Amino acid sequence: MKKHQRAVLALAITLGLSGALGFSSFEPAFATNTNEVITIKKGDTLYSLSKKYNVKIDELKKMNDLTNSKIIAGEKLIIKEVTDIVVKKGDTLYTLAKTHGTTVKKLKEWNLLTYENIYTGQKLLIKAPVIMKVKKGDTLYSLAKQSNTSVEQLKDWNNLTSDTIKIGQQLYLSPSPESFTITVKKGDTLYSLSKKYGVNVNALKELNNLSSNTIYSGQELRLN
């Protein structure tokens, strides 16, 4: 999570963003539009699959809308919900929203996007991120265990340099949104970059807190 995202994390909380965190065969899992699924084999149980794929039984039931532990050989089972994708050439927020069963509005909220411009290579959340406030007694270890992830992953998602967290602090328990940045090269101007990336000059200045049109080689600029 970049520095500028801390300022908007509270807004994300108020928007009510939450989502599923990231099942039994000896076949490899294959991907659908947004999830990884497997075909249940004879003898598979939720317990054996939870051990095989390191997923809690409750999470398997939640992801697959199961009201009990019964599963049937030959049926498909979600083992992991994909939470983010990398933008490919030709992708737009509209096409991605349609592909992943969501809306442009939600994609913008989840990814803290000011505009609808997206770029090849950019990472985008396609599921609502899980955000929580640290309570008394919480540690990164306990939160990682609760979220079926690792301490290092939590630190990465929240841009933490130590294991110290504070009561009331807001943390991502799933992948956090990333801004898409470029590094200014010799000869670049705000005007040339606006034309290249389809973002007007005023928007670039607002996104990067620039009071003038002056930029310099090596400077990092946000594009959304």
N, C-alpha and C positions, 0 to 999 in steps of 0.2 A: 504494500500500500504506500503510495507516494505521500509526501508531506501535505500537498494541497487537499488530499482526500480526507484528512482528519477533520478539516473544517466542515465537510459535508456529511460526515458519518452520522452526526446527530440527526441530520435531516433524513438520512436513510432509515434510522430507527423510527422516526415519526411516520414514515411511509409504511411501516409495518412489514419491512422486508424480512422474509424468512424462507427457508427452503430445506429440502431434504439433503442429508449428508450421504455423502457416500460415507448362479448363486449356487445334475450337479453332475456333472458328467465328466468323463475324461476327454470330452471334446473341448477345443478352445472356444472361448466366448466370442460372439460376433456382435458387431455394432448395428443398431437400428439408427434412426435419425438422432435420437438423443440418449439412448441407453445401451448398455452391454447386456446381452441376454444369453442364456444357455438352454439346451433341451434337457429336460429331466429324464434320467435313466431309471430303470427298474432298480429298486433298492435304495434310491436316494431319499433322504429325509431332510427337513429344514435344519436339523441339528448337524448332520454330516456335511451339508452344504455350507452352513455357517462356519464350520471349522475349516473346510477346504478353501473357502474364499475370504476368510477372516472378516466376516460380516455378522453382526448380531442377528439373532433370530427375529427380534422385534423389528429390525430394519428391513429384513427380507419380507416380513408380513406387510409392513407399511408400504414398501415400494410396489408390492404386487397385489395390494388391496385384499389380503387374505384375512378372514375372520377366525380361522383356526389353523392348525399346523398340517393339515392334509394337503399333499401334493400328488399329482398324477403323472406317471411315466408318459413321455411323449409331448407333454405340454411345455411351453416356454416359460422361463422364469427370469426376471430382471435380477442381475447380480450387482449392478453398479449403475447409478444414475450419473450421466455425464453432466457436469456443471458448467464447463466452458469449452469454447472452440477457438480455433485460429482462423481469422478471416482469410478467405481465398480470393483470387482475382475474380471480379464479377459479382461478389457478394454485396448485398445492400442490407440495411436494417429490415427492410420490407421482406426480402426473400428469406432472410434468416428467421424472422418472426414466423413466417408461414411454414418454413421447414421444421421448426422446433415447437410449433404449437403455442406460440405466445403472441404478444403484440409489440409494435414498435415502441409504444409508450413504456411498456415494462422493460424492454431492453435498454432504453435510455435511462430509466430509473436505476436498474440494477448496476449499470456500468458508469453511472454518474456522468452521462454525456450531456453536454450543453447543446450540441448540434447533432445532425443526423449523419455527418460524414464519418465513414469508417475506412480503414486502409488495410491492404494486403499485409499479413503478418501480425496484425493486431489481435490480442487476446480479448475475447468477449465472453461475459457470463451469459448463459442461456437458461439458468435457473436462478431464482431469488437467493441471494447470499444469506447465510445464517449469522445474525448479529445478536450479541447479548451484552449485558452489563455485568461486570465482575461483582460477585457477592463476597461477603465475609467468609473466609475459609477456602475460597477458590485459589487454585494454583494452575500454572500452565500444564503441569502433569495431570491434574485431575480433570481439567477441561479437555485435554488431548484424549484422555481415556474415555471420557463421556462422549466425545465427538468421533471416536474411532479414527483418530489421526495421530500425529506425532507432535512433540513439543517444537521441533525444528520447523515443521510445517506451519504451526500457529505463529511462530516468530516471523517467518517469511511473509505470511499473509498480512500480518499487522505491523511489519517494519520494525520489529523489536530487536534491540541489540543485547538485551539481557533477559533473564527469566523472571524479572520483577514485574508484577502487575499490581494495580491499586484498585481498591473498592470503588465502584462507580465508573471505572474505565470501560469503554465500549470496545469490544473485540469481535473480529470476524472469526467464526468457527468453521468457515468454508472458504474456498478461494475468494479473494477480494478483487474488486475491479481495478484495472490498470489503465492509466492514461497512455495515449500513444504519443510518443515524443520523437522528434528528429534533431539531429545535430547540425547546426548551421555550418555550411561550407563556404570557402572563399568565393566571393561573388554573389552570394545569396542576398536577397533583399526581401522585406516583407511582401512587396508587390509580387516578386517572382515566385515566392513560396505560396502566396495566396492563389496564384494562377495554377501552380503545379498541383496543389492539394485541394483546391476547390473550397477554400475557407477565405472569407474576405479579410482585408487588412484590419479593420476595426475589431473583428472577432479574434484575430490572432493577438492583437494588443490587449484585449480584455482577458483572454485566457492566460496570458503570460505577464499580466500586470505591467505592461510597457507604457510609459508616458510619452514616448516618442517613437519614430520609425527606425531608430538606430538599433541594429543587431550586429553581432560580431562572430567571427569564425570560432567554432568550438562551443558556442552557446547552445543549450538545449531549449527547445521550444515545444510546448504542448500544442497538439493539433485538435484536441477535443477535450 
